[in-house]
């Protein structure tokens, strides 16, 4: 069984029921989620030995976050306990022409205030096949940036493949800060994952003839983006998710994978969205699973895009689908018919 180590923040998610606005009633649903933890859960559901690394306070809410991961079989052995609080994000899910709204309350969370010395990467990464992080983790502050860098150095020394989802978040850092940090970290990365905007926001590499707001994406433009990223950093592979948003409820979704020779596009999935949070994370998990299992470039992008398409039908951050369900959609069965 392949072993994947993931490093980042898991947060408490507070969201009104259904598609209510904040305080439209007096109830909120409490669940957990965060970029790398979402990937870990997806991989565990696919049968991968996924080990999630973070720092969480020793109180009941921190334990609740750990329990939410253990429920899916994620290895929590290397989670450090300490600090005073867990990060929180408030989510108001959008519908129709009203977009979703996300408000962060994560300053001075346990992971943000960690010391890089909290993590013994030689021990944590022993026996691992893959290490994954996103641009969100170094954006939390200098301590997490250094922790990610140390993990990458150790993984590279041990011959472990490294993937990074650029995941630019303007509420966490500026484009200039992101570019400086990610330029340094990406020199360790084998597989780069981006959405249709990240390469522009972080590295100033923009797809021509595309209008993201207008829902027009040009495939040739993104092929060029992938080639430029590969040329700049020496990535083995570059994957890009392609979302055409017609409204908060209805999107088209596809993916592209470039390996320096072949540039393959998945079929386009027409989504009626239940919950879009974690869509990119489920794509990353599908891609990692496919590459670990030796899928061809075309089959890998088909699997990753299908995994993510299914996530949009699932409430919460975590993608609760199996390899069989993803393979069915990747194979062309998008009927949604009842399975009896």
C-alpha positions in Angstrom: 0.0 0.0 0.0 1.3 3.5 -0.9 1.9 5.9 1.9 1.2 9.6 1.5 2.1 12.3 4.0 0.2 15.6 4.0 1.0 18.7 6.0 -1.4 21.6 6.7 -4.2 23.0 8.8 -7.5 21.4 9.6 -10.2 23.9 10.7 -13.6 24.0 12.3 -16.2 24.8 9.7 -19.4 26.6 10.8 -22.1 27.0 8.2 -25.8 27.8 8.2 -28.1 24.9 7.4 -28.7 24.4 3.7 -28.4 27.6 1.7 -29.5 29.9 4.5 -27.6 33.2 4.9 -25.7 33.9 8.1 -28.1 34.2 11.0 -31.1 33.6 8.9 -31.9 31.2 11.7 -30.1 30.4 15.0 -28.4 27.2 13.9 -25.0 26.4 12.3 -23.6 23.0 11.3 -20.2 22.2 12.8 -17.8 20.1 10.7 -14.1 20.0 10.0 -12.0 20.6 6.8 -8.9 22.1 5.3 -7.0 21.7 2.1 -4.5 19.0 3.0 -6.8 17.2 5.4 -9.5 17.0 2.6 -6.9 15.4 0.3 -6.0 12.9 3.1 -9.6 11.8 3.6 -10.1 11.3 -0.1 -6.9 9.2 -0.3 -7.9 7.1 2.7 -11.3 6.4 1.0 -9.3 5.2 -2.0 -7.4 2.7 0.1 -4.2 4.8 0.4 -2.3 5.0 3.7 -2.7 8.7 4.3 -0.9 10.4 7.2 -2.0 13.9 8.1 0.4 16.2 10.0 -0.6 19.3 11.8 -0.7 20.9 15.3 -3.9 21.0 17.3 -4.8 22.1 20.8 -5.3 19.5 23.4 -8.9 20.4 24.2 -12.1 18.8 23.1 -12.4 20.7 19.8 -8.9 19.7 18.8 -9.7 16.1 19.6 -12.9 16.4 17.6 -10.8 17.3 14.5 -8.6 14.3 15.1 -11.6 12.0 15.5 -13.1 13.3 12.2 -10.0 12.2 10.4 -9.7 8.8 12.2 -13.3 8.0 11.2 -12.1 7.7 7.6 -8.9 5.8 8.5 -6.5 8.7 8.2 -3.3 8.2 10.2 -3.1 10.9 12.9 0.0 9.5 14.7 2.2 12.5 13.9 -0.3 15.3 14.8 1.4 17.5 17.4 -0.8 18.6 20.4 -0.4 22.1 21.8 -1.4 25.7 21.3 -4.6 27.4 22.3 -7.0 27.3 19.5 -8.1 25.7 16.2 -8.7 27.8 13.2 -12.4 28.5 12.2 -14.0 29.4 9.0 -17.6 30.4 8.4 -19.2 29.4 5.1 -22.3 30.7 3.6 -23.0 28.5 0.6 -24.0 30.4 -2.6 -26.9 29.5 -4.8 -28.0 30.7 -8.3 -26.5 34.1 -8.9 -25.5 34.6 -5.2 -21.9 33.5 -4.6 -20.6 31.7 -1.6 -19.0 33.7 1.2 -16.1 32.4 3.3 -14.9 34.3 6.5 -11.7 33.1 8.2 -11.0 33.3 11.9 -7.7 31.5 12.1 -5.1 34.0 13.5 -2.9 32.4 16.2 -4.3 28.9 15.6 -2.1 26.1 16.9 -0.6 25.4 13.5 0.0 29.0 12.7 2.0 29.5 15.9 3.9 26.2 15.6 7.6 26.0 15.7 9.3 24.3 12.7 11.1 22.2 15.3 7.8 20.7 16.3 8.1 18.3 13.4 10.7 15.5 13.1 10.5 15.1 9.3 13.0 12.2 9.2 10.6 10.1 11.4 7.4 11.4 9.9 8.5 10.8 6.2 10.1 7.4 6.9 8.6 4.9 4.4 6.5 7.5 2.6 6.1 7.4 -1.2 4.6 10.9 -1.6 4.5 14.3 0.3 1.7 16.8 -0.4 1.2 20.4 0.7 -0.7 23.4 -0.7 0.1 27.1 -0.9 -2.3 27.7 2.0 0.1 26.3 4.6 3.2 28.6 3.9 0.7 31.5 3.6 -0.1 31.1 7.3 3.2 32.7 8.4 6.9 32.3 8.6 6.8 29.4 10.9 4.7 27.2 8.7 6.7 28.3 5.6 9.9 27.1 7.3 8.1 23.8 8.4 7.0 23.2 4.8 10.5 24.0 3.5 12.1 21.6 5.9 9.7 18.9 5.0 10.4 19.4 1.3 14.2 19.2 1.9 13.8 16.0 3.8 11.4 14.4 1.3 13.8 15.3 -1.6 16.7 13.7 0.3 14.7 10.5 0.9 13.6 10.3 -2.8 10.0 11.0 -2.0 7.8 12.6 -4.7 6.3 16.0 -3.8 3.1 17.6 -5.0 1.9 21.1 -4.4 -1.5 22.7 -5.1 -0.8 26.4 -5.5 -4.1 27.3 -3.9 -3.6 31.1 -3.7 -5.7 32.8 -1.0 -5.8 36.6 -1.2 -7.1 36.8 2.4 -3.9 35.2 3.7 -1.1 37.0 1.7 -0.4 39.3 -1.2 0.6 38.1 -4.6 4.1 39.4 -4.0 4.5 37.4 -0.8 3.0 34.3 -2.5 5.4 34.6 -5.5 8.5 34.9 -3.3 7.6 31.9 -1.0 6.2 29.6 -3.7 9.2 30.3 -6.1 11.4 29.0 -3.3 9.3 25.9 -2.5 8.4 24.9 -6.0 12.0 24.0 -6.9 11.4 20.9 -4.7 8.1 20.0 -6.3 7.5 17.1 -8.8 3.8 17.6 -9.5 2.2 21.0 -9.6 -1.5 21.5 -9.3 -3.2 24.7 -10.1 -6.7 26.1 -10.9 -7.5 28.4 -13.8 -6.4 31.5 -11.8 -3.6 30.4 -9.5 -0.7 30.5 -12.0 -1.6 34.1 -12.8 -2.1 35.2 -9.2 1.1 33.6 -7.9 3.5 33.6 -10.9 2.0 36.1 -13.3 1.5 33.4 -16.0 -1.9 34.0 -17.6 -3.9 32.0 -20.1 -4.6 33.9 -23.3 -8.1 34.1 -24.9 -9.9 33.1 -21.6 -12.5 35.1 -19.6 -12.9 33.4 -16.2 -15.8 35.6 -15.1 -17.5 35.2 -18.4 -17.1 31.4 -18.3 -14.9 31.2 -21.4 -11.7 29.1 -21.1 -9.3 28.4 -24.0 -7.6 25.0 -23.9 -4.6 26.2 -25.8 -4.0 29.0 -23.3 -3.8 26.6 -20.4 -1.5 24.3 -22.3 0.8 27.3 -22.6 0.5 28.0 -18.9 1.5 24.4 -18.0 4.5 24.5 -20.3 5.7 27.8 -18.9 5.3 26.5 -15.3 7.3 23.3 -16.3 10.0 25.3 -18.0 10.4 27.7 -15.0 10.5 25.0 -12.3 11.3 21.7 -13.9 8.1 20.0 -12.8 7.5 16.5 -14.0 3.8 17.1 -14.4 1.4 20.1 -14.3 -2.3 19.6 -13.7 -4.8 22.4 -14.0 -8.5 22.4 -13.1 -10.8 24.2 -15.5 -14.0 25.6 -14.0 -16.5 27.5 -16.1 -19.0 29.2 -13.7 -22.4 30.0 -15.0 -23.8 30.6 -11.5 -23.0 29.5 -8.0 -25.2 26.4 -8.6 -24.2 25.4 -12.1 -20.6 25.0 -13.4 -18.7 23.1 -16.1 -15.7 21.2 -14.7 -12.7 19.6 -16.4 -9.0 19.1 -15.9 -5.8 19.1 -17.9 -2.6 17.2 -17.3 0.7 18.0 -19.1 3.8 15.8 -18.7 6.1 17.7 -21.0 5.1 15.6 -24.0 1.4 14.8 -23.9 -1.2 17.3 -22.9 -4.5 15.5 -22.0 -7.9 17.0 -21.2 -10.6 15.2 -19.3 -14.2 15.2 -20.5 -16.2 18.2 -19.3 -18.6 17.5 -16.4 -21.8 19.6 -16.1 -22.3 20.2 -12.4 -25.3 21.1 -10.4 -23.6 22.0 -7.1 -24.5 20.8 -3.6 -21.2 22.0 -2.0 -18.2 23.1 -4.0 -15.7 23.5 -1.0 -13.0 20.9 -1.4 -13.5 20.5 -5.1 -9.8 21.2 -5.9 -8.6 19.1 -3.0 -10.6 16.1 -4.3 -9.0 16.7 -7.7 -5.6 16.6 -6.1 -6.3 13.4 -4.3 -7.6 11.7 -7.5 -4.5 12.8 -9.3 -2.1 11.5 -6.6 -4.0 8.2 -6.5 -3.9 7.8 -10.2 -0.1 8.6 -10.5 0.7 6.3 -7.6 -1.0 3.5 -9.4 0.7 4.1 -12.8 -2.3 5.4 -14.7 -1.6 6.9 -18.2 -1.7 10.6 -18.5 -5.2 10.5 -20.1 -6.6 8.0 -17.5 -5.1 10.0 -14.6 -6.7 13.3 -15.6 -10.0 11.5 -16.3 -9.9 10.0 -12.8 -8.9 13.2 -11.0 -11.7 15.3 -12.8 -14.3 12.6 -12.1 -13.3 12.4 -8.4 -13.7 16.2 -8.1 -17.0 16.3 -10.1 -18.5 13.8 -7.5 -17.2 15.9 -4.6 -19.5 18.8 -5.8 -22.4 16.5 -4.9 -21.3 15.9 -1.3 -22.0 18.1 1.7 -19.0 19.2 3.7 -15.3 19.5 2.9 -14.6 15.8 2.8 -15.2 13.8 -0.4 -17.0 10.6 0.6 -16.7 8.6 -2.6 -15.0 5.3 -3.5 -12.6 4.3 -6.3 -15.5 2.3 -7.9 -17.7 5.4 -8.0 -15.0 7.6 -9.5 -14.1 4.9 -12.0 -17.7 4.6 -13.1 -17.9 8.3 -13.8 -14.5 8.5 -15.4 -15.6 5.6 -17.7 -18.4 7.8 -19.0 -21.4 6.8 -16.9 -22.8 10.2 -15.7 -26.4 9.2 -15.7 -26.8 9.3 -11.9 -29.2 6.4 -12.1 -30.1 4.4 -8.9 -27.8 1.5 -8.3 -29.7 -1.5 -7.1 
